[in-house]
Structure formats: C-alpha cells, structure tokens
C-alpha cells in the first residue's frame, strides 16, 4: 500500500462534480408492489375454494381497484394459477384497462409442480425484460426477472439493471416447515452467489416466516458473503407473530372469521415482505429505497387481530379497503425505488465491470468482472483529493474477488479503477 499527499486530478474532480449535478436533477421512481392474490385460479385444490366462492370476475374488479390506487411500476404476485390463461387474464382484465395498454408480464413457470405459481407485471415504458430464470425447490419455484431501465441514453449502451426475485415459501409453523423454508432460500442464495454478479436485487413474496430469528430469514439477511445478502428496508427484527409492536407490518389475515378460501385470525402476521440487496439498501449502484416508502397497503397499525375494515380505515379510500377485504386474505406491500437515470460516472466500462460493498467498514470488498486476463490499478482517494492507497492487481477472465483493509474514518471517498489500456471506472464510497 502506498500513501501520498498527491492531489486528485482535475479531471477526476470534474467527474465527481458532474455526478453530483446529475443526481441533483432528480431521480426517477419505480414503485414496487408485492401481493398474494389468494388463489387466482378456478383450480385451487382447496376445499370450499372454487369458481363460485372465489369468483375470478369479482377478483378482477377488486384487483383493478387496488392496482389503480397503488399505480405500481412493478407488481409481483403469488398464488397465480399455474397456467398462462390466468396470467393473461389478470393482465387484460385488471391491469391493462381504461385506456392503459403498456403493462406486460413475465414468463410463467411451475417446474416445482403445484396448481399455483408466481408472476410479475411491469410498466414497459420504464422497464424492459432482459431475462428470466426460475429455481426449482422442494415446494414451489422461485422466479427471477432481470430488467433494464429505459434510460434516455439507452442507445449508447448505458443503463441500470435490476433483478426482482419472487418466492412463495412453505406455509406452517414448526421445525419441519421452517426447514422447508430454509432449503428454499438456500437454493436462492446459492444461485445468486454462484452467478458472480451482485447488484440491484430484490426478493419479495409470501415468506410465511413468523420471526426474524427463523433460519430462512437469517439465511437471507446474514448470508456469509455480504455482497449477496439481503436487507430489510424497515429493519424491524423481532417476533412478528401476534405481536402488537409490529402491527403496522402485519399483512395477514384481512378478516377475523374464516369464509370459504379466506384464512381467519385477523391481522397478526408479517408474511408478505420485500427485501433488498446491499446495492439497493445503500444506493451504491444508482438505485435506492425511497426513505419511508415501504408500507403495507391498508395497514395503519390499528388492525391488530382485526380486519382491514374495522375499525374504520382512513389509510385508504373506502372502495380500496373493501377491495382489499374481498380480494384476498393478504395485504400487498409497496416500496418505492429511486433510479438515478442521469449517469454521471463511467461505472460501467467496456471490458470490465466492478461492484463494491458500500458503505465500507473494516474491509474494502470488491468484485471485478473482467472479459479477459488483465492488469489493473485501484486507487482510493479522500473526498478532498488525497491519495490514500493504491493497489496493483493481476486479474483473470471472469470474476475476481478482492479485499483490502480499510483503516480510515467516517466520511466520503472516491475509488478509481483503471485497466492496462487506461479505461476507468469511478465509484463513490461512504464509511459510517
């Protein structure tokens, strides 16, 4: 490691200023909604839950009311019938209505078997589906959908990628069901970490998890490689089940009494959750959670062991509260993501791509994706331009994982990557 009082070059400072000015122009916003539709199918396989008691014509009307109230850019759903007819029906009858025609859906899979599956719907004006994948588990598929943002400078090849993972974990309390859920999320974490491409990821769905110490939740949020673990945007660990302390996060059940398909017991479980990768949680790759945006639709914290209708619900209009009550025994979860559409720094460069855990604490952790064997130089600067450290590395084609000590204090830093041809990528760091 080499320390120096050498000042940062004027060109680098100008790049940093340009990045700040670009962000000041204001980010775009993507609204994400996750919703368990409660058997959007005529073939649920559940006793008493059929085309009469769970009529799809009625469900379409209620989902349309909820969708138009929330106006999500992306909607992930669970308990969609595992046939294309149901995925298309929801798109055409509840989403692309009243002059709206720009929403699309992802491909449907149910390779783990069963009558229900996951699905994603998205606003094609803002997002383009780049690829999709599915993970088969012992119970239900986990689906991943990767999008790129339709940025103004898309023609130049510069955009932002985001992957939305959707899962419906095994229901039920007790060790056996907890082990099912753990096995499901272990497959997800293995797939993500083996991809060698950390970045902007979310994982959402009906997790059926009762408390934050459950092994499945700990696997997601305490994963050994910090580049790939997930973070809870509301950071609310504890025993969520039947606990009034977490009433504002409870998503199930929307009613007190069991009727046909609906579970009863009132709102006392936090089953429906959205988690985010460190890149979104810390905003290190041009996407971050809008502070205070994460919420449960129709949940004002006054529903503990009660219904979405009683006491009077002032958090949503009456017609929306009624639609939430009639449509499902789950409430949807919503979160806004700010997208820095104006790219000021050359973070993505022909030939290589770098990811950094940000903010940085005791160690500087880097993943450098290189298209070929290469020599590189990594320079760390303080925000006032002092060169703090410089590292020379020999890279191999593919994923290179690098780690360096970080004995510096709280503040902002600038990390400059350069390959043997002089191409650069620059990232801002924060240390808390």
Secondary structure, DSSP 4 states (H G I P E B T S, - for coil): -----PBPPHHHHHHHHHHHHHHHT--EEEEEEEEEEEEESS----TT-STTTT-HHHHHHHHHHHHHHH--SEEEEEEEESSHHHHHHHIIIIIS-TT---EEE-----TT-SSEEEEEEEETTTEEEEEEEEE--SSS-EEEEEEEE--TTGGGT---EEEEEEEEPPP-SSHHHHHHHHHHHHHHHHHHHHHT---SEEEEEE----BTTSHHHHHHHS-SSTTT-EEETT---SB-TT-GGGGGG--B-S-SS-BTTB--S-B-B--EEEEEEHHHHTTTTSEEEPTT--EETT--S--BTS-SSSS---SS-HHHHHHHHHH-SB--EEEEEEE--S--S--EETTEEEEE-SSB-SEEEEEEEESS-EEEEEEEEETTSBEEEEEEEEE-SEEEEEEEE----SEEEEEEEEETT--EEEEEEEE-
